Amino acid sequence: MAVAIILSAGICAVFAGLFLVSYLKSRGQYDEYMEYVDKEEYGLKDFIPLGLFLSELDILEKGIPLPVKAMLARHRNQVYQKILELRGPKEAEFYSYIHSGYRMAAALVTAAGASVVGVIMSVQGDPSNGILFSGMAVAAFAAVPFLVDSSLNSEIENRRLLIQMEFPEFINKLTLLVNAGMTISKAWEKIINENKKDHILYREMRYALMDIKAGRPEAVAYEEFARRCRVKEVTKFVSVVVMNLRRGGSEVVPVLKAQGDECWEMRKSAARQMGEEASTKILIPMMIMFLGIVLIVATPAVLSMTSGM
């Protein structure tokens, strides 16, 4: 038991001490960054400064073998590419910096909390659970940053799905306007000006329009638009548009119509998939409620049987 208390106390001293030092050292240092961070998006916003302070120290990578460092560098680059897709080139650097602090803050808060629980359990005479929670603290400090990184995947999937769901409506409008005699760039601008939705697709379209008005070639602006969206339907559409711009010709309208029909079918399929996923998610709380009811009903009967024995 004494060994468990010493071990738990040592681990707690490391994480709680690191938390306290980082918190005190980071106070007021990152206020100019924090005012642009949304607390609804980053639940641990108040602790991000200590995470930024800790990540800037770079003490965690000292003594790590070179192959592991190279692997971590590749992982950081992958995370940056995900943030670049989510935030765009103008905000990617800022949010990559905030993300680095958030992941470290989440790891340290989790580890410090688990280590405190480990000490309490060890002192109260439960050494096995005390050591378990202390071990969980160490594991959490190593694993939580990567779990935070993996949450970006679901954000990207959701972003691409939103673009995929909205794109058929856009392509239909564009086809009608081009068929009526408008150029693609004029039709593009008209759709943006008439649309008041704060939707990720139209946001990316506005960036493309701003590039064109700033003097960038249309084809390049559309290709950058497709790269930012990273949705195959958008990439296919842009390849048709760019080919038309470079070669000319009037065959673009039938191709756009065919692609519009294809996109609507894909949207229906995506909507069905979302409905199936939603129904599956509803089943989980229903099953939990059912198990709770069974326990409430069965517990008195089991207790009466055991007391009768």
C-alpha positions in Angstrom: 0.0 0.0 0.0 2.9 2.4 0.8 4.4 1.7 -2.6 1.1 2.5 -4.3 0.8 5.8 -2.4 4.4 6.8 -3.2 4.0 5.9 -6.9 0.6 7.7 -7.2 1.9 10.7 -5.3 5.0 10.9 -7.6 2.9 10.8 -10.8 0.5 13.3 -9.4 3.3 15.6 -8.4 4.7 15.6 -11.9 1.4 16.3 -13.7 -0.1 18.6 -11.1 3.2 20.5 -10.8 3.5 20.8 -14.6 -0.1 22.0 -14.8 0.4 24.6 -12.1 3.7 25.9 -13.5 2.3 26.1 -17.1 -0.8 27.8 -15.9 1.1 30.5 -13.9 3.7 31.0 -16.6 1.1 31.3 -19.4 -1.3 33.8 -17.7 -1.7 36.9 -19.8 0.8 35.8 -22.5 -1.6 34.7 -25.1 -4.6 37.0 -24.6 -4.2 38.5 -28.2 -4.8 35.0 -29.6 -7.5 33.9 -27.2 -9.9 36.7 -28.1 -10.3 35.2 -31.6 -11.0 31.7 -30.2 -14.7 30.5 -29.8 -15.3 28.8 -26.5 -18.2 26.7 -28.1 -15.7 25.3 -30.5 -12.9 24.9 -28.0 -14.4 23.8 -24.7 -11.1 24.0 -22.9 -10.4 27.5 -24.2 -9.3 28.8 -20.7 -6.6 26.2 -20.6 -5.2 26.7 -24.2 -2.6 29.2 -23.0 -0.9 26.6 -20.8 -1.0 24.2 -23.7 0.6 26.7 -25.9 3.3 27.4 -23.3 4.0 23.7 -22.9 4.1 23.0 -26.7 6.5 25.9 -27.2 8.9 24.4 -24.6 9.3 21.4 -26.8 10.5 19.4 -23.8 8.5 16.3 -24.7 10.5 15.5 -27.8 13.9 15.8 -26.2 15.6 12.4 -26.1 13.2 10.8 -28.6 14.9 8.7 -31.2 15.2 10.2 -34.7 12.8 7.7 -36.4 10.1 8.6 -33.9 10.7 12.3 -34.4 10.4 11.9 -38.1 7.1 10.0 -37.6 5.8 12.8 -35.3 6.8 15.4 -37.9 4.9 13.6 -40.6 1.9 13.4 -38.3 2.1 17.2 -37.6 2.2 17.8 -41.3 -0.9 15.6 -41.8 -2.7 17.6 -39.1 -1.8 20.9 -40.7 -3.2 19.7 -44.0 -6.5 18.8 -42.3 -6.6 22.3 -40.7 -5.7 23.8 -44.0 -8.8 22.1 -45.6 -11.0 23.1 -42.7 -9.9 26.7 -42.3 -8.4 27.7 -45.6 -4.9 29.1 -46.4 -5.6 32.5 -44.7 -6.4 31.1 -41.2 -4.6 27.7 -41.3 -1.5 29.0 -39.5 -3.4 30.6 -36.7 -5.7 27.6 -36.1 -2.8 25.2 -36.4 -1.1 27.1 -33.6 -4.3 27.1 -31.5 -4.8 23.4 -32.1 -1.3 22.6 -30.9 -2.1 24.3 -27.6 -5.6 22.8 -27.3 -4.3 19.2 -27.7 -1.6 19.7 -25.1 -4.1 21.4 -22.7 -6.5 18.5 -23.1 -3.7 16.0 -22.4 -2.4 17.8 -19.3 -5.9 18.5 -17.8 -6.9 14.8 -18.3 -3.6 13.5 -16.9 -3.6 15.9 -13.9 -7.2 15.0 -13.0 -6.6 11.2 -13.3 -3.4 11.4 -11.2 -5.2 13.3 -8.4 -7.9 10.6 -8.4 -5.2 8.0 -8.2 -3.6 9.6 -5.1 -7.0 9.9 -3.4 -7.8 6.2 -4.0 -4.4 5.1 -2.8 -4.6 7.1 0.4 -8.1 5.8 1.0 -6.9 2.2 1.0 -7.6 1.2 -2.6 -4.0 0.8 -4.0 -5.0 -1.3 -7.1 -7.4 1.4 -8.4 -5.0 4.1 -7.3 -2.2 2.6 -9.4 -4.7 2.1 -12.2 -5.7 5.7 -12.3 -2.1 6.8 -12.1 -1.3 4.6 -15.0 -4.3 6.0 -16.9 -2.9 9.5 -16.3 0.4 8.6 -18.0 -1.4 6.9 -20.8 -3.8 9.8 -21.2 -0.9 12.3 -21.4 0.5 10.3 -24.3 -2.7 9.4 -26.1 -5.1 12.4 -25.7 -3.2 14.7 -28.2 -3.7 12.1 -30.9 -7.3 11.6 -30.0 -7.8 15.4 -30.4 -6.1 15.2 -33.7 -8.3 12.4 -34.9 -11.4 14.5 -34.1 -10.4 16.6 -37.2 -11.4 13.7 -39.4 -15.1 13.9 -38.4 -15.0 17.7 -39.0 -13.6 17.1 -42.5 -16.2 14.4 -43.3 -19.0 16.7 -42.2 -17.6 19.6 -44.2 -17.3 17.5 -47.4 -20.8 16.1 -46.8 -22.2 19.7 -46.5 -20.6 20.6 -49.8 -21.8 17.5 -51.4 -25.4 18.1 -50.3 -25.4 21.7 -51.5 -23.5 21.3 -54.8 -26.4 19.9 -56.9 -28.5 23.0 -56.3 -25.6 25.2 -57.3 -24.8 23.3 -60.5 -28.4 23.4 -61.6 -28.5 27.2 -61.2 -25.2 27.6 -63.1 -26.4 25.4 -65.9 -29.6 27.4 -66.3 -27.7 30.7 -66.4 -25.0 29.4 -68.8 -27.7 28.0 -71.0 -29.4 31.5 -71.0 -26.2 33.0 -72.5 -24.1 34.0 -69.5 -20.4 33.2 -69.2 -19.4 30.9 -66.4 -17.7 33.6 -64.4 -20.7 36.0 -64.7 -23.1 33.1 -63.7 -20.8 32.3 -60.8 -20.9 35.9 -59.6 -24.6 36.2 -59.9 -25.3 33.0 -57.9 -23.0 34.3 -55.1 -24.6 37.7 -55.0 -28.1 36.3 -54.9 -27.3 33.7 -52.3 -27.4 34.8 -48.6 -26.6 31.4 -47.1 -23.5 31.2 -44.8 -22.6 27.9 -46.3 -19.1 26.5 -46.7 -19.6 25.9 -50.5 -20.6 29.6 -51.2 -17.8 30.7 -48.9 -15.3 28.9 -51.0 -17.0 30.2 -54.1 -16.5 33.8 -52.8 -12.8 33.1 -52.3 -12.6 32.0 -55.9 -14.4 35.1 -57.1 -12.2 37.3 -55.1 -9.1 35.6 -56.7 -10.5 36.2 -60.2 -11.3 39.9 -59.4 -7.8 40.3 -58.0 -6.4 39.3 -61.5 -5.9 35.6 -61.1 -6.6 33.5 -64.2 -10.1 31.9 -64.0 -8.8 28.4 -64.6 -6.3 28.7 -61.7 -9.0 30.2 -59.4 -11.4 27.3 -60.2 -8.7 24.7 -59.7 -7.8 26.2 -56.3 -11.5 26.1 -55.4 -11.6 22.4 -56.2 -8.5 21.7 -54.2 -10.0 23.5 -51.2 -13.3 21.6 -51.4 -11.7 18.2 -52.0 -15.0 16.7 -53.1 -14.9 14.5 -56.3 -18.1 16.0 -57.7 -16.5 19.5 -57.5 -13.3 18.3 -59.0 -15.1 16.8 -61.9 -17.1 19.9 -62.4 -14.0 22.1 -62.3 -12.2 19.9 -64.9 -15.2 20.4 -67.3 -15.2 24.2 -66.7 -11.4 24.5 -67.1 -11.4 22.4 -70.3 -14.1 24.6 -71.7 -12.2 27.8 -70.8 -9.0 26.5 -72.5 -10.6 24.9 -75.6 -13.8 26.8 -76.0 -16.9 25.4 -77.5 -20.6 25.2 -76.6 -20.8 21.6 -75.4 -20.4 22.6 -71.8 -24.2 22.9 -71.1 -25.1 19.3 -71.9 -22.1 18.1 -69.8 -23.2 20.3 -66.9 -26.8 19.0 -67.2 -25.5 15.4 -67.1 -23.3 16.1 -64.1 -26.2 17.9 -62.3 -28.4 14.8 -62.6 -25.5 12.6 -61.3 -25.0 15.0 -58.4 -28.7 14.8 -57.4 -28.5 11.0 -57.4 -25.5 11.2 -55.1 -27.2 13.7 -52.9 -30.2 11.3 -52.5 -27.9 8.4 -51.7 -26.0 10.6 -49.1 -29.4 11.7 -47.6 -30.4 8.0 -47.2 -27.1 7.2 -45.6 -27.5 10.1 -43.1 -31.0 8.9 -42.3 -29.7 5.3 -41.6 -26.9 6.7 -39.4 -29.4 8.9 -37.5 -31.7 5.9 -36.8 -28.8 3.8 -35.6 -27.7 6.6 -33.2 -31.3 6.8 -31.9 -31.2 3.1 -31.1 -28.2 3.5 -28.7 -30.0 5.7 -26.1 -33.1 3.6 -26.5 -31.2 0.4 -25.6 -29.6 2.2 -22.6 -33.0 3.3 -21.4 -34.3 -0.3 -21.9 -31.5 -1.7 -19.8 -32.1 0.8 -17.1 -35.8 -0.1 -17.0 -34.9 -3.8 -16.8 -32.5 -3.1 -13.9 -35.1 -1.1 -12.0 -37.7 -3.8 -12.4 -35.4 -6.8 -11.9 -33.3 -5.5 -8.9 -36.1 -5.8 -6.3 -36.9 -9.3 -7.4 -33.3 -10.4 -7.3 -32.8 -8.8 -3.8 -35.9 -10.5 -2.5 -34.7 -13.9 -3.8 -31.3 -13.5 -2.3 -32.7 -12.3 1.1 -35.1 -15.3 1.1 -32.1 -17.7 0.6 
